[in-house]
Amino acid sequence: MALGGLGVLLTVCGAVATMTGAPAGPGIALTGVVLGGWEACGLWLWNAWLKGATKGT
């Protein structure tokens, strides 16, 4: 959950930096999107694993 929160924060900060004209703004925003996506994939896989583990065979 921490990576998702950090990803959102970086995305917002990168968007603000881009609007103010900072050259590093798009890179910061892209890093935030990647971290948020990584967290979302991890949570999805964790949820799929938990549902599969409780299902049984």
C-alpha positions as CSV (number, residue, x, y, z in Angstrom):
1,M,0.0,0.0,0.0
2,A,2.9,2.3,0.6
3,L,4.1,2.1,-3.0
4,G,0.6,3.0,-4.2
5,G,0.5,6.1,-2.0
6,L,4.0,7.1,-3.0
7,G,3.1,6.6,-6.6
8,V,0.0,8.9,-6.3
9,L,2.1,11.5,-4.5
10,L,4.8,11.4,-7.2
11,T,2.3,11.6,-10.0
12,V,0.7,14.7,-8.5
13,C,4.0,16.3,-7.8
14,G,5.2,15.5,-11.3
15,A,2.1,16.9,-12.8
16,V,2.5,20.2,-10.9
17,A,6.2,20.3,-11.7
18,T,5.4,19.8,-15.4
19,M,2.8,22.6,-15.3
20,T,5.3,25.0,-13.7
21,G,7.9,24.2,-16.4
22,A,10.4,22.0,-14.5
23,P,12.3,19.8,-16.9
24,A,12.2,16.8,-14.5
25,G,8.4,17.0,-14.1
26,P,7.4,14.4,-16.7
27,G,10.0,11.9,-15.4
28,I,8.7,12.3,-11.8
29,A,5.1,11.8,-13.0
30,L,6.1,8.7,-15.0
31,T,7.9,7.3,-12.0
32,G,4.7,7.8,-9.9
33,V,2.5,6.1,-12.5
34,V,4.9,3.1,-12.7
35,L,5.0,2.7,-8.9
36,G,1.2,3.0,-8.7
37,G,0.8,0.4,-11.4
38,W,3.4,-1.9,-9.7
39,E,1.4,-1.7,-6.5
40,A,-1.9,-2.3,-8.3
41,C,-0.5,-5.4,-10.0
42,G,0.9,-6.7,-6.7
43,L,-2.4,-6.2,-4.9
44,W,-4.3,-7.9,-7.8
45,L,-1.9,-10.9,-7.7
46,W,-2.1,-11.1,-3.9
47,N,-5.9,-11.1,-4.1
48,A,-5.9,-13.8,-6.8
49,W,-3.6,-15.9,-4.7
50,L,-5.7,-15.6,-1.6
51,K,-8.9,-16.5,-3.4
52,G,-7.1,-19.5,-5.0
53,A,-5.7,-20.6,-1.7
54,T,-9.0,-20.6,0.0
55,K,-10.8,-22.4,-2.8
56,G,-9.0,-25.7,-2.4
57,T,-8.6,-28.4,-4.9
